[in-house]
Amino acid sequence: MRQAPKTVRSVAPADALRASLAYHFADATVDGVFARHASVQFDPLAPLGCNHDLVFAARVPGYRIGDYANHVYRRRVAYDGWDKQASLVEIAGQPARRRYHVWFGERWRQAVLERWPAEVEEVTAQLRDRGPLDALEVALDTRLSELEGSWYGPRLAKRILRALWHTGRVATSARRHGRHLYDLTERVLPAEVLAAPTPGPEQALATLMLDRHRATGLLRPSASAEVWSMPVPAAARRHAIARLVDDGSLTPFDVAGQRHHAVPGWLDALASGGGIDGVRFVAPLDPLVWDRPGLKRVFGFDYLWEVYKPAVQRRWGYYVLPVVHRDRFVARIDASREVRHDGEVVWRVERWWWEDGVAGAGELGRSFATDLERAAARFAGYLGASRAVIRGGVPNTVASIVREGALGAPGRPVRAPVRVEQRA
């Protein structure tokens, strides 16, 4: 029997943001990040390490680029699959993600699996006999002119591998230079995961919807379709959310006139007063910033990932990271990581913009300098940098703080001394 509607509490935007920052950026281990957020969005672009590396770096003290791989490809705490686009997903969530195999199955059957059955069998046999394999290592040279310019390119072998991957017949065993190494699913996923029962459609959708909320902590039901990344009608999503509210898995809130739903961990962060200890550099596809229209409307933070925009159309830059301090967004940083021919790693800090309403470091109090210095030390260590170059687009006060941090803040040293240069 359906319960009576729950009272919707109102929370001020500042309090909601403090709770979200505390929920997201409390120190954790890599395993703990999967346990809290269910999945981490994977992206192969690596100006500062990849997006998933940045997500872990903001939450896991001492994290270094690539540390996630041991947890995903060897220990199998998580697996490399499809969730919110390409993602690293906690291993216990795999049975519910089989729903994606059903959703994508019809399209791939018609487009590939039933159209080229002999070639599909040949690719499968090569994986069975020689796997794991990169798509480039599969001995099937058929190219289709009709696929020129498509997302997966004209090679039929790659198209077949993606069809098998999206329908669950093959899985990602590891990555090589960002590319999938495919193998038969039964040789990648643990036996106990494969043996777990497949939930029915309604239960699978409820699990996926709950996990979106676990990833974000607090989420609007009106968030755009790419946040949900599920080929189901909005009415089905609303019904699943209503079920989760009824059983106590989600709690409704009103924030600035916008309906939201929160998970228990977010409620705990709200009750504790929220906020974080220090400064964090936030990944461009961090779950904190998935609902960008909501960020702008509710919290006044206008963020757009401009990596695919032509340079002349960018307002900020190619790979700009939001910067949070204590209880709010305070700035944006444009930076990159360069690995030189001799192996030296350089952290290039190109520009820094203060958010509207933030006059500068002095306004944020004495703690900001210490917090940013420690964040810079942590980030230089994450990058494995032996040299930092701070360009003229960085305000002098910030440049001085970052310089001290990169050299090694007290109690938070990087692995090796960092040479710091400031350039016009």
N, C-alpha and C positions, 0 to 999 in steps of 0.2 A: 504494500500500500504506500502510495506516494506521501511523503511527509509534507507538512505545511511549509510554505516558503520561508526561508531564513531571512532574518533581518539583515539588511545590507548596511554595514558600518561605513562611515565617512572618515577618510584619512587625508590630512593635508598633504599636498605634493612633497613638501620638504621632508616630512616624516616618512612618506612612502619611499622617497629616494634614499634616505639614510638606511632604511631597512633593506632595500635592494642591494646597496653597496655592501652592507654587512653580510647579506646572504651570499653574494657572489665571491667576495674577496677575503673571507676568513681563510687563514692559512690552512692548507690541506696537503695531502700526498696526491700523486697521480691517481692512485686507486680511489682515494677519497673524492676527487673531482668527478670521476665516473659515478660514484655512489650518490653524489649530490645532484649532478646535472643530467644524468642518464646518457647524454651524448655530447660530443664536441664536434662542431662543423669542421670538415677537412677542406683545405684549399692549398694547392701546390705552389702558388706564388710565394716567393720567399725573400722579399726585400729586407726583412728583419727576422729571419726565420719564417716559418709558415704560420698561418692564422692559428692552427691548433697549438703550435708551440707557444705563441703569444698568450693564448688562453691559459695554458698551464703555467707559464712564467708569472702571470699576475696572481696566481693562487698557491703555487708550490715553491717555498723557499729553496734556493739552491738549484732550481731547475735549469738545465742546459738544453740547447737546441738538439732535438732528436731523442731526448730521454724517453719520450712516450713509446718509442718503437719496442722496447723490451717488454712493456706492459701489454702491448697490442699483439705483436707478432710472435712473441716467444711464450710469455706467461698466459696469454689469452684472457686477461682480465676484461678486455674489450675486443671488438672485431671491427674491421674496416669495411663498412657497408653503406647502405642507403637509409637516411632518416630525414633530417632537414638537409636536403641535397646529400652530397657525399659527406659521410660522418664517421667518427670513431664512436662506437656504441657499446655501452656496458653489455657484457656477454649474456647476462640474464634477460636482456631485452630482445634477444634474437627471435624467440618464438612469435612475439607479437609483430615483428617486422616481416614475418612471412606474408603478412597481408599485402605488403608492397609487391611480392612476387605474383600475387593474384591480380592486383591492380594493373601491373605492367605486362602481365602475361599475354593478354589478348593482342595487344599492339605488337609485341615481339613475335608472337606465333605467326601472325599474318605477314609481317614485314620480313622476317628472317627464318624462323625455325621451320615453318612448313614450306617455305619457298625454296630453301637450299638444304634439304635433309641430308644428302650425302656429304656436303661440305661440313655441316654441323657435326656429323658423326666423325669425320676426319679430324676436326679440331679437338673434339672430345677425346679421341683415341691418342692424339699427340700429348694432350695433358696427362692422360692416364699413363703413357709410356715414358714421357720425358719431363713432365711438370715438376715444379712450377715454371711457367713460361711468361715472359713479356710478350705482348702482342706482336712485336717485331720479330720474335724468335719462332713464331708459328709458321711452318712451311706450307703456306697456301697463298699464292701470289695473285689470285684473282682480284682485279680492280674494276670497279663499276663507275662508269662515267656519270651515271645518275646521282652518285653520292659525292661527286666533286664539290668541295666547298661546304659539305655538311659538317656537323659537330664532330663526328667520329672519323671523318675522312673517307677516302674511296676504297680502302682495303676491306675486302669482305671478311677477312679473318678477324679484324678488330670489331667489326659490326657483330659477328657471331659471338665473340667473347662477351661483348656488352649485353647481348640478348641472354646468354647463359648466366651472366652475373646478375642481371636484373630479375631473372626468374629463379634464382637460387640454386642453379645446378653447378655453378662454379663460384669460388670465393677468392678474396684477395689474401694470398699467403704472406706477402710482404710488399714493400715498395722499393723500387730501384730508381734513384734520381726522380722521385715523385711518381713514377709510372707503376701501374699494377703488375705484380707477379701473380698470375692466375693459377689456381689448382682446383682439383675436384673438391667440392664442399666437404665431403666426408673425410678428406685428408687435412682440412684446415680447422674446422670447428670441433670442439671437444665432443666426445661421444655422448656425454650426459646432456649436452645442449641439443644435439640432434634427436635424442630420444624424448625430449620434453614434448608434451602434447601441444598441438597447435590450437590456440584459442579460437573460438568462433568469431565471426565478423564483428558483432557488436562489442564483445569483450576486447578484441584486438584494438578496435578504434578507441575504446575508453582508455586502454593502456597507453596508446600513442598520444592521446590528448593529455593525459596526466603527465606523461614524460615531457611534453612541450612545456607544461607549467613547471615541472621540476627544473628544466633547463633555465627558465627565465625567473623563477620564483614568483613573480607577479606578472600577469598577462591579461590583455584585453581580449574578449571574445571577438571584437571587431578588428583585430590585427589582420594585416594583409595576407593574401593567400600564400606568399612565399614563406611566411613564418610557419604555417601549418604544413605546407609541402605534402598535401595528401589530396588525391583526386576524388574527393567526396563533397557533396553539397554542403553549403553553410548550415542548412537545417540539421543535417546529421551531426555536424560538429556541435551545434547548440544542444542537441539532445544528449550527446555524450557528456558535455559539461554539466548539464542538469543532473544527470545520474551521479556524477562525481561530487557535486554539491550535496545531493541527497545523502550519499553515504559518508559524508564528512571528509572526503579526500581533498576537496577544494573549499575555500571560504570566500564568499563574495565581498567586494569592497567598492566603494565609490571614491574615486580620486579625481578631483577637479571636474566633476560632472561626467566622468567616464567610468563605465562598469569595468571592473577587473576581477580576477580570481587569483587567490594565493594558495600556496602549498604550506604545510605545517612548518617547514624550516623558515620560511619567510615570516610567518607569524611569530616565531621565536625571536627572529632578528628585530622585528617591530617592538616586541615586548621588552627587549634588552636596551632599546634606545637607538640602535643602529649605528651607522658610521663605521669607518675603518681606521686602522692605525697606520697613517702614512699616505704615500702617493702610489698610484698604480697607473701604468700605461696600458690602455685597453685595446684589445685586438679589434680590427675592423669588422669581423664577423663574430665577435663575442656575443654570447646570448644576452648579455645586458643590453645590447644595442640592436637586437633583432627587430623590434617593433619601432622603426624609426619615426613613422608618423606619430606614434604614441609618445615617444621621447620629446618630440617638438611640442605637441599639444599639451601634454601633462606636465613635463618638467622643463620646458623652454629650451631644450638642447637640440639644435638643428644639425644633424650629422648625415652626410652623404658620402658613401665610399666611392671615390672618383677614379678608381683604377682603370675603368673601361671608358672613361670620357677622354676626348681629345685634350691635349695639354692646354690649348687656348681656351677651353671651356671650363677648366677646373677653377673652383673658387679657392681651394686650399692647396691640394697637391695629390701626387700619385698614391701614396700609401700613408695617410695621415692618421695618427692614433689619438683618440681622446685621452685626456689626462684627468684623473679624479684625485681629489684630496679630501680626506676626512669624511665630508658629508655632501659633496657636490662636484659637478664638472667645473674645472677651473681653466683648462687650456687645451691646446692641440699641439702635437709635435710632429714634424716632418723629419724623418731620419731614414738611414739605410745602413746595411751591413755589407761591406766589401771584403772579399777574400782575394788578396793579392797573389801574384804569381809565385811569390816566395812563401806563401802560406800565412802571411801576416793577416790578421783580421782587424779591420778598421771600422769603428762606429762613427758614421758621419751624421752629425746633428745639423740639419740645414736651416730649419725655421721653427719658431715657437710663436703661437698666437694666444693671447689671453682671451678668455670668454668675455662676452659683454657683461658688464657689471663687476668685473674683476680688474681693479686698477693696476695691480702688479703684486710682486711678492710681498711687499711691505704690508699690504692690506690683509694678507692671509695670516699674519702673525709670525712670531719668532719660530714657531714649530715648523712652518713650511720649509724654511731653508734646511733644517735638519732632515725633515721627511724626504725632500727632493734629493738631497745628497745621498741618503741611504738608497732611494729608488734608483738613482744613477749608478751606484755601486752594484746593486743587484742586477740591473739591466746590462751593464758592461760584462759582468760575469756570465749572465745568460747567453750573451752573444759570443763569449770567448774572445773578447776584444783585447788586443795588445796595444792598440793606438786609438785615440779618439780625436776627431777633427770637428771643431765647433765653428760654424760659419757665422757670417755677419747678420743673418736673419734671426739670430737668437738674441734677445735682450741681454745687456751686459750683466744684470743681476742674476739672471737665470744661467748664463754662460759660466759665471764664476762658481755658482753652486754645483752645476753639472760637472765642471772641471774638477772640483774637490771630490765629488763623489766618484768620478771615473778613476781618479788616482787611488781611491780606496778609502771609504768612509770608516771611522772608528767602529770596530766590532763587526763590520760587514765587508771584509776585504774581498777583492776579486782574486782569481786564481794566480794571476801574475801581475806585476806592476804595469800600469797603462800609461803610455806616453800621450800627453794631451797637447793639442795645438789649437790655437784660435786664429781664424783667418777671416779676412774681410769678405 
